Amino acid sequence: MAVLLASACTPGPVPVDAVQAADTIDVGLTDFAIATSAERLVDGVVTVQVTNAGATAHDLRVAGGDVQRATSVLPPGASTVIRLNASGEETLNLWCTLPGHRRQGMEATLRVGS
């Protein structure tokens, strides 16, 4: 498990097989970017492991279609897990809701399905 969380702390996307969709994804929050361990998610239940690898507090909101999930505000170094059902969604948007963070680059998009 520690290896998975450590990969979320990298400043950019972790290379993955572009054809295979993930049912578990690591999301790293930094100052001021969101890094994901996959660009595509399975159509169905997905586990999102979120780590704040930044020096300031961050949160994560995931939205698209019927999906509306969010973490609490995470202090630096904290992590949490959320689960969502991405069935039928084409795209999920991820962003930090703290004032000004999204405008500074804390947003990402994930595709759902094959």
N, CA, C and O atoms as a GROMACS GRO file, in nm:
protein
  456
    1MET      N    1   0.082  -0.119   0.000
    1MET     CA    2   0.000   0.000   0.000
    1MET      C    3   0.086   0.125   0.000
    1MET      O    4   0.053   0.222  -0.069
    2ALA      N    5   0.196   0.127   0.076
    2ALA     CA    6   0.283   0.244   0.082
    2ALA      C    7   0.342   0.275  -0.055
    2ALA      O    8   0.360   0.392  -0.088
    3VAL      N    9   0.370   0.175  -0.134
    3VAL     CA   10   0.425   0.197  -0.267
    3VAL      C   11   0.323   0.269  -0.354
    3VAL      O   12   0.360   0.359  -0.430
    4LEU      N   13   0.196   0.232  -0.343
    4LEU     CA   14   0.093   0.300  -0.422
    4LEU      C   15   0.080   0.446  -0.384
    4LEU      O   16   0.070   0.531  -0.472
    5LEU      N   17   0.080   0.476  -0.256
    5LEU     CA   18   0.066   0.615  -0.213
    5LEU      C   19   0.188   0.696  -0.250
    5LEU      O   20   0.174   0.814  -0.286
    6ALA      N   21   0.306   0.638  -0.244
    6ALA     CA   22   0.427   0.709  -0.282
    6ALA      C   23   0.422   0.750  -0.428
    6ALA      O   24   0.472   0.857  -0.463
    7SER      N   25   0.364   0.668  -0.514
    7SER     CA   26   0.356   0.703  -0.655
    7SER      C   27   0.267   0.824  -0.680
    7SER      O   28   0.283   0.892  -0.781
    8ALA      N   29   0.173   0.852  -0.590
    8ALA     CA   30   0.085   0.967  -0.606
    8ALA      C   31   0.156   1.097  -0.578
    8ALA      O   32   0.103   1.203  -0.609
    9CYS      N   33   0.274   1.093  -0.521
    9CYS     CA   34   0.347   1.213  -0.483
    9CYS      C   35   0.433   1.267  -0.595
    9CYS      O   36   0.497   1.371  -0.577
   10THR      N   37   0.438   1.202  -0.709
   10THR     CA   38   0.518   1.251  -0.819
   10THR      C   39   0.452   1.373  -0.880
   10THR      O   40   0.329   1.384  -0.876
   11PRO      N   41   0.529   1.467  -0.937
   11PRO     CA   42   0.471   1.590  -0.988
   11PRO      C   43   0.391   1.576  -1.116
   11PRO      O   44   0.320   1.669  -1.153
   12GLY      N   45   0.399   1.464  -1.184
   12GLY     CA   46   0.324   1.445  -1.308
   12GLY      C   47   0.259   1.310  -1.312
   12GLY      O   48   0.277   1.230  -1.220
   13PRO      N   49   0.182   1.281  -1.418
   13PRO     CA   50   0.116   1.151  -1.428
   13PRO      C   51   0.217   1.037  -1.429
   13PRO      O   52   0.324   1.048  -1.488
   14VAL      N   53   0.182   0.929  -1.364
   14VAL     CA   54   0.264   0.809  -1.362
   14VAL      C   55   0.232   0.731  -1.489
   14VAL      O   56   0.114   0.709  -1.518
   15PRO      N   57   0.333   0.688  -1.566
   15PRO     CA   58   0.304   0.614  -1.690
   15PRO      C   59   0.224   0.487  -1.661
   15PRO      O   60   0.256   0.412  -1.569
   16VAL      N   61   0.121   0.463  -1.740
   16VAL     CA   62   0.039   0.343  -1.728
   16VAL      C   63   0.008   0.291  -1.868
   16VAL      O   64   0.026   0.362  -1.967
   17ASP      N   65  -0.039   0.169  -1.874
   17ASP     CA   66  -0.084   0.111  -2.000
   17ASP      C   67  -0.206   0.189  -2.046
   17ASP      O   68  -0.310   0.186  -1.980
   18ALA      N   69  -0.196   0.257  -2.159
   18ALA     CA   70  -0.303   0.345  -2.206
   18ALA      C   71  -0.431   0.270  -2.241
   18ALA      O   72  -0.538   0.331  -2.245
   19VAL      N   73  -0.423   0.139  -2.267
   19VAL     CA   74  -0.540   0.062  -2.306
   19VAL      C   75  -0.619   0.015  -2.184
   19VAL      O   76  -0.741   0.004  -2.191
   20GLN      N   77  -0.552  -0.013  -2.075
   20GLN     CA   78  -0.617  -0.071  -1.958
   20GLN      C   79  -0.675   0.036  -1.866
   20GLN      O   80  -0.606   0.130  -1.828
   21ALA      N   81  -0.802   0.020  -1.831
   21ALA     CA   82  -0.868   0.112  -1.739
   21ALA      C   83  -0.845   0.064  -1.596
   21ALA      O   84  -0.839  -0.056  -1.571
   22ALA      N   85  -0.831   0.158  -1.502
   22ALA     CA   86  -0.799   0.126  -1.364
   22ALA      C   87  -0.924   0.125  -1.276
   22ALA      O   88  -1.014   0.206  -1.295
   23ASP      N   89  -0.928   0.032  -1.180
   23ASP     CA   90  -1.037   0.033  -1.081
   23ASP      C   91  -0.989   0.090  -0.949
   23ASP      O   92  -1.070   0.112  -0.858
   24THR      N   93  -0.859   0.116  -0.937
   24THR     CA   94  -0.800   0.187  -0.823
   24THR      C   95  -0.704   0.290  -0.880
   24THR      O   96  -0.625   0.259  -0.969
   25ILE      N   97  -0.712   0.411  -0.829
   25ILE     CA   98  -0.628   0.518  -0.880
   25ILE      C   99  -0.570   0.596  -0.762
   25ILE      O  100  -0.638   0.620  -0.662
   26ASP      N  101  -0.444   0.636  -0.776
   26ASP     CA  102  -0.379   0.724  -0.679
   26ASP      C  103  -0.387   0.866  -0.732
   26ASP      O  104  -0.362   0.891  -0.850
   27VAL      N  105  -0.424   0.959  -0.644
   27VAL     CA  106  -0.428   1.100  -0.680
   27VAL      C  107  -0.340   1.176  -0.582
   27VAL      O  108  -0.361   1.170  -0.461
   28GLY      N  109  -0.242   1.246  -0.636
   28GLY     CA  110  -0.152   1.328  -0.554
   28GLY      C  111  -0.186   1.474  -0.569
   28GLY      O  112  -0.194   1.525  -0.681
   29LEU      N  113  -0.204   1.542  -0.457
   29LEU     CA  114  -0.232   1.685  -0.456
   29LEU      C  115  -0.103   1.757  -0.417
   29LEU      O  116  -0.046   1.730  -0.311
   30THR      N  117  -0.058   1.850  -0.501
   30THR     CA  118   0.063   1.925  -0.471
   30THR      C  119   0.034   2.074  -0.487
   30THR      O  120  -0.079   2.113  -0.518
   31ASP      N  121   0.133   2.155  -0.466
   31ASP     CA  122   0.118   2.300  -0.478
   31ASP      C  123   0.168   2.344  -0.615
   31ASP      O  124   0.288   2.371  -0.624
   32PHE      N  125   0.094   2.355  -0.718
   32PHE     CA  126  -0.050   2.350  -0.732
   32PHE      C  127  -0.083   2.268  -0.854
   32PHE      O  128  -0.098   2.322  -0.964
   33ALA      N  129  -0.095   2.138  -0.835
   33ALA     CA  130  -0.125   2.045  -0.944
   33ALA      C  131  -0.193   1.921  -0.886
   33ALA      O  132  -0.187   1.894  -0.766
   34ILE      N  133  -0.257   1.846  -0.975
   34ILE     CA  134  -0.315   1.717  -0.940
   34ILE      C  135  -0.252   1.614  -1.032
   34ILE      O  136  -0.262   1.624  -1.154
   35ALA      N  137  -0.188   1.513  -0.971
   35ALA     CA  138  -0.126   1.404  -1.047
   35ALA      C  139  -0.208   1.278  -1.026
   35ALA      O  140  -0.250   1.248  -0.914
   36THR      N  141  -0.233   1.203  -1.134
   36THR     CA  142  -0.309   1.079  -1.124
   36THR      C  143  -0.226   0.963  -1.176
   36THR      O  144  -0.142   0.980  -1.265
   37SER      N  145  -0.249   0.844  -1.121
   37SER     CA  146  -0.174   0.727  -1.162
   37SER      C  147  -0.233   0.658  -1.285
   37SER      O  148  -0.178   0.560  -1.333
   38ALA      N  149  -0.345   0.709  -1.335
   38ALA     CA  150  -0.408   0.655  -1.456
   38ALA      C  151  -0.485   0.768  -1.522
   38ALA      O  152  -0.526   0.864  -1.457
   39GLU      N  153  -0.505   0.755  -1.652
   39GLU     CA  154  -0.584   0.853  -1.726
   39GLU      C  155  -0.722   0.801  -1.759
   39GLU      O  156  -0.809   0.876  -1.804
   40ARG      N  157  -0.743   0.670  -1.737
   40ARG     CA  158  -0.871   0.607  -1.771
   40ARG      C  159  -0.915   0.517  -1.656
   40ARG      O  160  -0.834   0.445  -1.598
   41LEU      N  161  -1.045   0.522  -1.623
   41LEU     CA  162  -1.102   0.443  -1.516
   41LEU      C  163  -1.199   0.339  -1.572
   41LEU      O  164  -1.255   0.357  -1.680
   42VAL      N  165  -1.218   0.231  -1.498
   42VAL     CA  166  -1.317   0.131  -1.538
   42VAL      C  167  -1.456   0.193  -1.531
   42VAL      O  168  -1.480   0.288  -1.456
   43ASP      N  169  -1.546   0.137  -1.607
   43ASP     CA  170  -1.687   0.175  -1.601
   43ASP      C  171  -1.746   0.093  -1.486
   43ASP      O  172  -1.780  -0.024  -1.503
   44GLY      N  173  -1.759   0.155  -1.368
   44GLY     CA  174  -1.807   0.085  -1.249
   44GLY      C  175  -1.749   0.146  -1.123
   44GLY      O  176  -1.718   0.265  -1.120
   45VAL      N  177  -1.735   0.064  -1.020
   45VAL     CA  178  -1.687   0.112  -0.891
   45VAL      C  179  -1.536   0.134  -0.896
   45VAL      O  180  -1.460   0.047  -0.941
   46VAL      N  181  -1.493   0.252  -0.850
   46VAL     CA  182  -1.352   0.290  -0.852
   46VAL      C  183  -1.311   0.336  -0.712
   46VAL      O  184  -1.386   0.408  -0.646
   47THR      N  185  -1.193   0.294  -0.668
   47THR     CA  186  -1.135   0.339  -0.542
   47THR      C  187  -1.032   0.448  -0.574
   47THR      O  188  -0.943   0.428  -0.657
   48VAL      N  189  -1.047   0.563  -0.508
   48VAL     CA  190  -0.958   0.676  -0.529
   48VAL      C  191  -0.878   0.699  -0.401
   48VAL      O  192  -0.935   0.734  -0.298
   49GLN      N  193  -0.746   0.679  -0.408
   49GLN     CA  194  -0.658   0.698  -0.295
   49GLN      C  195  -0.595   0.837  -0.310
   49GLN      O  196  -0.515   0.860  -0.401
   50VAL      N  197  -0.630   0.928  -0.221
   50VAL     CA  198  -0.589   1.068  -0.231
   50VAL      C  199  -0.483   1.099  -0.126
   50VAL      O  200  -0.501   1.068  -0.008
   51THR      N  201  -0.372   1.160  -0.169
   51THR     CA  202  -0.265   1.201  -0.079
   51THR      C  203  -0.232   1.348  -0.103
   51THR      O  204  -0.211   1.389  -0.217
   52ASN      N  205  -0.227   1.426   0.004
   52ASN     CA  206  -0.183   1.565  -0.007
   52ASN      C  207  -0.031   1.566   0.010
   52ASN      O  208   0.020   1.557   0.121
   53ALA      N  209   0.039   1.575  -0.102
   53ALA     CA  210   0.185   1.579  -0.102
   53ALA      C  211   0.236   1.723  -0.107
   53ALA      O  212   0.356   1.745  -0.126
   54GLY      N  213   0.147   1.819  -0.091
   54GLY     CA  214   0.185   1.960  -0.096
   54GLY      C  215   0.222   2.014   0.041
   54GLY      O  216   0.217   1.944   0.142
   55ALA      N  217   0.260   2.141   0.042
   55ALA     CA  218   0.300   2.208   0.166
   55ALA      C  219   0.184   2.285   0.229
   55ALA      O  220   0.196   2.337   0.339
   56THR      N  221   0.069   2.291   0.158
   56THR     CA  222  -0.049   2.360   0.210
   56THR      C  223  -0.168   2.265   0.206
   56THR      O  224  -0.161   2.158   0.145
   57ALA      N  225  -0.275   2.301   0.272
   57ALA     CA  226  -0.396   2.220   0.275
   57ALA      C  227  -0.461   2.215   0.136
   57ALA      O  228  -0.457   2.312   0.061
   58HIS      N  229  -0.521   2.100   0.103
   58HIS     CA  230  -0.593   2.081  -0.023
   58HIS      C  231  -0.709   1.986   0.002
   58HIS      O  232  -0.710   1.911   0.099
   59ASP      N  233  -0.807   1.990  -0.089
   59ASP     CA  234  -0.912   1.890  -0.090
   59ASP      C  235  -0.928   1.843  -0.234
   59ASP      O  236  -0.860   1.893  -0.324
   60LEU      N  237  -1.017   1.747  -0.256
   60LEU     CA  238  -1.041   1.697  -0.392
   60LEU      C  239  -1.190   1.680  -0.412
   60LEU      O  240  -1.258   1.617  -0.331
   61ARG      N  241  -1.241   1.737  -0.520
   61ARG     CA  242  -1.378   1.714  -0.563
   61ARG      C  243  -1.373   1.639  -0.694
   61ARG      O  244  -1.294   1.671  -0.782
   62VAL      N  245  -1.459   1.537  -0.707
   62VAL     CA  246  -1.470   1.457  -0.829
   62VAL      C  247  -1.615   1.469  -0.874
   62VAL      O  248  -1.707   1.439  -0.798
   63ALA      N  249  -1.636   1.513  -1.000
   63ALA     CA  250  -1.772   1.533  -1.048
   63ALA      C  251  -1.781   1.502  -1.197
   63ALA      O  252  -1.686   1.523  -1.273
   64GLY      N  253  -1.897   1.453  -1.235
   64GLY     CA  254  -1.927   1.425  -1.375
   64GLY      C  255  -2.052   1.340  -1.381
   64GLY      O  256  -2.057   1.234  -1.319
   65GLY      N  257  -2.153   1.384  -1.454
   65GLY     CA  258  -2.278   1.309  -1.461
   65GLY      C  259  -2.338   1.292  -1.323
   65GLY      O  260  -2.364   1.391  -1.254
   66ASP      N  261  -2.361   1.167  -1.282
   66ASP     CA  262  -2.420   1.138  -1.151
   66ASP      C  263  -2.316   1.131  -1.040
   66ASP      O  264  -2.353   1.115  -0.923
   67VAL      N  265  -2.188   1.142  -1.072
   67VAL     CA  266  -2.081   1.132  -0.971
   67VAL      C  267  -2.058   1.268  -0.907
   67VAL      O  268  -2.027   1.366  -0.975
   68GLN      N  269  -2.072   1.274  -0.777
   68GLN     CA  270  -2.043   1.394  -0.698
   68GLN      C  271  -1.980   1.347  -0.567
   68GLN      O  272  -2.052   1.310  -0.474
   69ARG      N  273  -1.848   1.348  -0.558
   69ARG     CA  274  -1.777   1.303  -0.438
   69ARG      C  275  -1.672   1.407  -0.402
   69ARG      O  276  -1.621   1.478  -0.489
   70ALA      N  277  -1.639   1.415  -0.272
   70ALA     CA  278  -1.538   1.510  -0.228
   70ALA      C  279  -1.472   1.460  -0.101
   70ALA      O  280  -1.531   1.386  -0.022
   71THR      N  281  -1.348   1.500  -0.082
   71THR     CA  282  -1.278   1.473   0.043
   71THR      C  283  -1.296   1.593   0.134
   71THR      O  284  -1.341   1.699   0.091
   72SER      N  285  -1.260   1.575   0.259
   72SER     CA  286  -1.248   1.689   0.348
   72SER      C  287  -1.117   1.760   0.314
   72SER      O  288  -1.039   1.709   0.233
   73VAL      N  289  -1.093   1.875   0.374
   73VAL     CA  290  -0.966   1.944   0.354
   73VAL      C  291  -0.858   1.862   0.424
   73VAL      O  292  -0.868   1.829   0.542
   74LEU      N  293  -0.753   1.829   0.347
   74LEU     CA  294  -0.644   1.746   0.398
   74LEU      C  295  -0.523   1.832   0.430
   74LEU      O  296  -0.478   1.909   0.345
   75PRO      N  297  -0.469   1.822   0.551
   75PRO     CA  298  -0.345   1.894   0.581
   75PRO      C  299  -0.229   1.829   0.505
   75PRO      O  300  -0.242   1.717   0.457
   76PRO      N  301  -0.115   1.897   0.495
   76PRO     CA  302   0.001   1.839   0.427
   76PRO      C  303   0.036   1.701   0.485
   76PRO      O  304   0.041   1.683   0.606
   77GLY      N  305   0.060   1.605   0.394
   77GLY     CA  306   0.098   1.471   0.434
   77GLY      C  307  -0.019   1.377   0.461
   77GLY      O  308   0.003   1.256   0.475
   78ALA      N  309  -0.140   1.428   0.469
   78ALA     CA  310  -0.256   1.344   0.500
   78ALA      C  311  -0.306   1.272   0.375
   78ALA      O  312  -0.281   1.315   0.263
   79SER      N  313  -0.377   1.161   0.397
   79SER     CA  314  -0.436   1.087   0.287
   79SER      C  315  -0.572   1.034   0.328
   79SER      O  316  -0.604   1.024   0.446
   80THR      N  317  -0.652   0.999   0.227
   80THR     CA  318  -0.784   0.944   0.250
   80THR      C  319  -0.823   0.862   0.128
   80THR      O  320  -0.756   0.867   0.025
   81VAL      N  321  -0.930   0.786   0.140
   81VAL     CA  322  -0.980   0.704   0.030
   81VAL      C  323  -1.127   0.736   0.009
   81VAL      O  324  -1.204   0.744   0.104
   82ILE      N  325  -1.166   0.754  -0.117
   82ILE     CA  326  -1.308   0.768  -0.151
   82ILE      C  327  -1.339   0.663  -0.257
   82ILE      O  328  -1.252   0.623  -0.334
   83ARG      N  329  -1.464   0.620  -0.261
   83ARG     CA  330  -1.509   0.526  -0.363
   83ARG      C  331  -1.622   0.591  -0.442
   83ARG      O  332  -1.704   0.665  -0.386
   84LEU      N  333  -1.626   0.563  -0.569
   84LEU     CA  334  -1.730   0.622  -0.653
   84LEU      C  335  -1.774   0.521  -0.757
   84LEU      O  336  -1.701   0.427  -0.789
   85ASN      N  337  -1.893   0.542  -0.809
   85ASN     CA  338  -1.945   0.456  -0.914
   85ASN      C  339  -1.946   0.538  -1.042
   85ASN      O  340  -2.029   0.628  -1.059
   86ALA      N  341  -1.854   0.507  -1.131
   86ALA     CA  342  -1.839   0.582  -1.255
   86ALA      C  343  -1.917   0.519  -1.370
   86ALA      O  344  -1.889   0.549  -1.486
   87SER      N  345  -2.014   0.434  -1.341
   87SER     CA  346  -2.092   0.367  -1.445
   87SER      C  347  -2.164   0.467  -1.534
   87SER      O  348  -2.238   0.554  -1.486
   88GLY      N  349  -2.142   0.453  -1.662
   88GLY     CA  350  -2.213   0.535  -1.760
   88GLY      C  351  -2.155   0.674  -1.781
   88GLY      O  352  -2.202   0.746  -1.870
   89GLU      N  353  -2.056   0.714  -1.704
   89GLU     CA  354  -1.996   0.846  -1.721
   89GLU      C  355  -1.889   0.839  -1.829
   89GLU      O  356  -1.822   0.737  -1.844
   90GLU      N  357  -1.871   0.946  -1.903
   90GLU     CA  358  -1.767   0.952  -2.005
   90GLU      C  359  -1.642   1.022  -1.952
   90GLU      O  360  -1.530   0.984  -1.987
   91THR      N  361  -1.662   1.123  -1.869
   91THR     CA  362  -1.551   1.202  -1.819
   91THR      C  363  -1.579   1.243  -1.676
   91THR      O  364  -1.692   1.278  -1.640
   92LEU      N  365  -1.475   1.239  -1.593
   92LEU     CA  366  -1.484   1.290  -1.457
   92LEU      C  367  -1.386   1.405  -1.442
   92LEU      O  368  -1.272   1.397  -1.488
   93ASN      N  369  -1.430   1.511  -1.378
   93ASN     CA  370  -1.346   1.627  -1.352
   93ASN      C  371  -1.300   1.623  -1.207
   93ASN      O  372  -1.380   1.593  -1.118
   94LEU      N  373  -1.174   1.653  -1.182
   94LEU     CA  374  -1.117   1.658  -1.048
   94LEU      C  375  -1.061   1.797  -1.026
   94LEU      O  376  -1.000   1.854  -1.116
   95TRP      N  377  -1.083   1.854  -0.906
   95TRP     CA  378  -1.025   1.983  -0.875
   95TRP      C  379  -1.021   2.005  -0.725
   95TRP      O  380  -1.092   1.939  -0.649
   96CYS      N  381  -0.937   2.101  -0.684
   96CYS     CA  382  -0.930   2.145  -0.544
   96CYS      C  383  -1.025   2.263  -0.531
   96CYS      O  384  -1.020   2.355  -0.612
   97THR      N  385  -1.111   2.260  -0.429
   97THR     CA  386  -1.212   2.364  -0.413
   97THR      C  387  -1.165   2.483  -0.329
   97THR      O  388  -1.239   2.580  -0.315
   98LEU      N  389  -1.045   2.477  -0.273
   98LEU     CA  390  -0.998   2.588  -0.191
   98LEU      C  391  -0.978   2.712  -0.278
   98LEU      O  392  -0.936   2.700  -0.393
   99PRO      N  393  -1.008   2.830  -0.225
   99PRO     CA  394  -1.002   2.953  -0.305
   99PRO      C  395  -0.871   2.971  -0.380
   99PRO      O  396  -0.763   2.970  -0.321
  100GLY      N  397  -0.882   2.986  -0.513
  100GLY     CA  398  -0.769   3.013  -0.599
  100GLY      C  399  -0.690   2.891  -0.644
  100GLY      O  400  -0.611   2.902  -0.738
  101HIS      N  401  -0.708   2.776  -0.581
  101HIS     CA  402  -0.627   2.658  -0.614
  101HIS      C  403  -0.657   2.605  -0.754
  101HIS      O  404  -0.565   2.568  -0.827
  102ARG      N  405  -0.783   2.600  -0.792
  102ARG     CA  406  -0.817   2.550  -0.926
  102ARG      C  407  -0.759   2.643  -1.032
  102ARG      O  408  -0.707   2.597  -1.134
  103ARG      N  409  -0.769   2.771  -1.010
  103ARG     CA  410  -0.718   2.870  -1.105
  103ARG      C  411  -0.566   2.857  -1.121
  103ARG      O  412  -0.511   2.891  -1.225
  104GLN      N  413  -0.498   2.808  -1.016
  104GLN     CA  414  -0.352   2.791  -1.021
  104GLN      C  415  -0.309   2.658  -1.080
  104GLN      O  416  -0.190   2.628  -1.086
  105GLY      N  417  -0.405   2.578  -1.125
  105GLY     CA  418  -0.371   2.454  -1.196
  105GLY      C  419  -0.414   2.326  -1.129
  105GLY      O  420  -0.381   2.218  -1.179
  106MET      N  421  -0.486   2.334  -1.018
  106MET     CA  422  -0.526   2.212  -0.949
  106MET      C  423  -0.658   2.158  -1.007
  106MET      O  424  -0.764   2.167  -0.945
  107GLU      N  425  -0.647   2.103  -1.128
  107GLU     CA  426  -0.760   2.039  -1.192
  107GLU      C  427  -0.709   1.932  -1.288
  107GLU      O  428  -0.598   1.942  -1.341
  108ALA      N  429  -0.791   1.831  -1.308
  108ALA     CA  430  -0.755   1.722  -1.398
  108ALA      C  431  -0.885   1.658  -1.451
  108ALA      O  432  -0.992   1.680  -1.396
  109THR      N  433  -0.871   1.581  -1.558
  109THR     CA  434  -0.985   1.512  -1.618
  109THR      C  435  -0.948   1.364  -1.634
  109THR      O  436  -0.835   1.332  -1.672
  110LEU      N  437  -1.044   1.276  -1.606
  110LEU     CA  438  -1.025   1.133  -1.624
  110LEU      C  439  -1.132   1.080  -1.718
  110LEU      O  440  -1.248   1.119  -1.709
  111ARG      N  441  -1.093   0.992  -1.808
  111ARG     CA  442  -1.190   0.927  -1.897
  111ARG      C  443  -1.238   0.798  -1.830
  111ARG      O  444  -1.164   0.733  -1.756
  112VAL      N  445  -1.363   0.762  -1.856
  112VAL     CA  446  -1.422   0.641  -1.798
  112VAL      C  447  -1.453   0.543  -1.911
  112VAL      O  448  -1.504   0.582  -2.016
  113GLY      N  449  -1.422   0.416  -1.889
  113GLY     CA  450  -1.452   0.312  -1.988
  113GLY      C  451  -1.333   0.282  -2.077
  113GLY      O  452  -1.225   0.340  -2.061
  114SER      N  453  -1.354   0.191  -2.171
  114SER     CA  454  -1.244   0.147  -2.257
  114SER      C  455  -1.232   0.231  -2.382
  114SER      O  456  -1.144   0.208  -2.465
   0.00000   0.00000   0.00000
